[in-house]
Amino acid sequence: MNPAWLTVEQRTAPLVLSFPHTGLDIPDDCRHGLVSLDLARHDADWFIDRLYAFAAEQGATTIHTACSRAVIDVNRDPSGVSLYPGQATTALVPVETFDGRALYRAGSAPDAAEIARRRRVYFDPYHAALARELARLRAAHARVVLYDCHSIRSIIPRLFQGELPVFNIGTNDGRACDPALAQAVAQRCAQSPWPHVVDGRFKGGFITRSHGRPRAGIHAVQMELAYRGYLPEEADPPRFDAQFAKSIQATLRQVLDSCLAFCREPAAGAP
């Protein structure tokens, strides 16, 4: 049985959507020392779960944590190894925002024991759920796609120069999925009004890199959307506007259709 903060909606299509950063909940035992709850929620992937609500109609399984990334970031390497060596990023348990603002009062950041507890309570169950659902679907399908859903502000000078493309497709430089899948996703994005890039600033986080095993029939793609593609970016805090998001939802539906089409195609060399 999953803990209350972890929602898994099982369906039968060979597609799993992961929502690691849409949560806003900060349990009482994780609040000590925080500067403010609003600041701790600042870097959420706002409303991404609502944006992809249509995926249920396509038969996709969804996995969602209600916990804020400030509690623990389930998309970071738990060993502490940076996903982007030499570039600014945040840790397994973040102590600062993407802009570099401190999340904790001086001397109040979680210690090693608290980080280990949060990993056991929150990180490990999330990845166990991903592994279970991928294995369940892989038993029924020759190919399964793990589609990791993210978003970020269009401009964050501390993390990257200039303005991000709206569609940032990450495949760990081609190691997390078959090139045909990356190409199919990119082609759908190229047909939209917004710019896209494959394996640019964001190549996929720990979820994509650890669960993507193309040779075993599990293909992982991270989609990092710039806010301006689906919500009024000037609003603070962000607000979801269904009419504003309608256009990009049409493209995202096509992207997921392409993922499903890829799963239905026979692998190279298959009879």
N, C-alpha and C positions, 0 to 999 in steps of 0.2 A: 504494500500500500504506500502510495506517495505521500510525503508530508504536505501539510496544508498550503505551503507557499509554492509548491511545484504542481503545475497543471499539465497533464498529458492527455490529449484528445486523440485517441487511436482511430485511424481509418485505414483503408486497404490499398490505396494507390502507392506506387513505389517512390514516394516523396515525403521527406520529413522537413518541416520548417522549425527552426530553432530561434527562440526569442530570449537571448541572454541578458539584454540591457533595457528592456521596457519597464521593468519593475520600479516601483517608487517606495515600497515598504522598507522601513528600517526598524527591526525589532528592538525592544527596549534594552536588551543586553548588548546591543551594538551601537548605542547612542552616546556612550560615555566619551566626553572630550570633544565631541563634534562642535565646530564653530556654530553651525546652524543646520537644521534639517533641509531648508531650502537650498543651501549651497551644496549639501551632500547629494541632492537630486539633480543638480544643474546639468550634468553631462549624460542624462538619460537619453535613450533612443526613443524620443517622445512619439507615442501613438503608433509605433510601427506595427504592433499587433492589430490595431484597428485598421491600418492601411491594408494589411494582408488578410482581412477577415474572409474575403472571397475564396481563399484557398481551401476552405472546408468543402465548397461546392466541387472542387477538383479532386477531392478524396485524400487530401494531404493530412498526414499526422502532424500535430503541433505540440511543441514542448516549450513551456513558458515558466519563468521564475518571477514571482511577485516581488522579490527582494531587489532593492537598489544595488547597482554596481558598487556603491560605496561600502556595502556590507562585505562583499567579496566579488571580484570580477572573474566569472566562470570562463572568460575567454582569454585568460592569461596563463602562461606556463607556470604551474605550481612550483617548479624548481627555482624560479626566480630569473631564469634566462630571458633576456630581452627578445621580444619578437622582431624588433627593429633596431639592431645594434647601431649605436652612434646617433640615433634619433631620439627626440623626447617622446616619452610614453608614460603610462601610469602602471602601477604595480598590481600584484594579486589582490592586495587590500590597499586601495588608493589612499594616499595621504595628501594629495593635492588635486585640484581640478585640471582640466586640459590647459587652462590659461596659467597654471602655476600658482593659484591661490591655495593656501593651506586649508585643509578640511578639518584639522584638529588644533586645539589650543596647544601651546608649547608644552612639551613633555607628556602629552596625553594620547599620542598615537598608539594603536594596538601593538603589543609586544609579540614575540615569537610564539608564545603559548596561545595567545588569543587568535593569532593568524592560523595556527594549526587547528584550533577548535572550529573556526569558521570554515576552514577547508573541509573538515570532517562532516560538519553539519549541513553545509550549503553546496560547496563545490563538488564533492564526491557524488552526492545523490543526483545532481544535474547531469553529470557525465555518465553515470550508471544508467539513467533513464534514456539518454541518447543511444548508448550502446545497446540497450535492450530493444528499443524500437527499430533501430537499424537492423539488428539481427532478426527480429520478427519479420520484417518486410523482405529482407534478403532471402529468407527461407522460402518465400513465395515468388520472388522475382529474380531474374538474372542480374538486373542492375537496380540500384537504389540511389537516389540523389538526396544528399543532405544540403539544404539551402539555408544558410545562416543569415538572419535578417538583422541589419544594423542601419543606423543613420548618424549624422554628425553635422554640426554647423558648417556652412560653406566656406567660412574664413576663420581659421585659428592660426595666427602667425607663429605661435610657439611650436605647433606640430607640423606645419607645411607652409610652403610659400604660395601666395596668390589664392585663387579661388579653385576649390575642388570641382571636377566634373560632377554632374548629378549622379551618374551611375559609376560606381567604383567596384569592379568585379575582381575578386581575389581568389586565386587558385594555388597559392604557394608556388608561384612560378611554374605552373603546370604539373606539379607533383601531386596535387590533391584530387585531380579529376582527369578524365580523358580529354584530350585537346578538342575533340568534336563537341563536347558539351560546352566548353568555354567559348568555342566559336559560335555555337547556336545561341547562347545567351547574349554574346556581344552583338550578333547580327540583329537580334530583336531590339536591343538598346540603340543600335545605330539607325534604326528606322524611326526612332522617336525624335522629338524636337530638341532633346537635351544631349549634351556631350557625355561620352563614356570613356573609360580606360580599363584595360585588363592588367592586373598586377602592377599598378602604379604605386602611389604612396601606401595604399592598403592592399596587402597581398593575401589577407586572410589571417585570422588569429589562431589561438590554440585549438578552438573547436574544429576549424577547417583542417588545420595541419595534423591534428591527432586522430581524427575520425575518417578523414579522406584516405581510402585505400583502394585505388582504382583496380589493382590486380585482384582484389577480393570482391569486386563488384560494387563497392561503395564509393561514390563520387561526390566530393564536397566542393561547394562554391559559397563564398561569402559575398553578399551584396551590401555595400555601404552606400547609402543614399545621402546626398547632400540635402539638407533641410529644404532648400528653396524649391525642390522638385515636388514636394507634397504638402507643405504647410507654409503659412505666412511667416517668414523667418523673422520679421521685425517684431513680432509679438513676444513679450517677456512677462510671465512664462509662455512657452509655446501653446497654441490652441489648435485643435483639429477642426478643419473646415472640410466637410465631406465634398462640397462642390469643387473646392480648390484641388482636392486630391483625386478627383474623378479621372482626370486625363492620364495621370501617371499610373493609376490603377489599371487602366486598359493595357498599357505596356507591360506592367508587371504580371498581369494575367497571361499575356502572351509569352513572357519569359518562363513562367511556370509550365505553360503548355509545352514549350520547347524542352524543358527538363523531362516531362512525362514522355514526350515523343522520343527523346534520346533513350529512355529506359525501355521503350518498346522495340527499338531497333536491335537486330542481332549484333553481337560483338564481332569484331573482325576475326575471321577465321572460323566462325561458327557455321554449322551446316545449315 
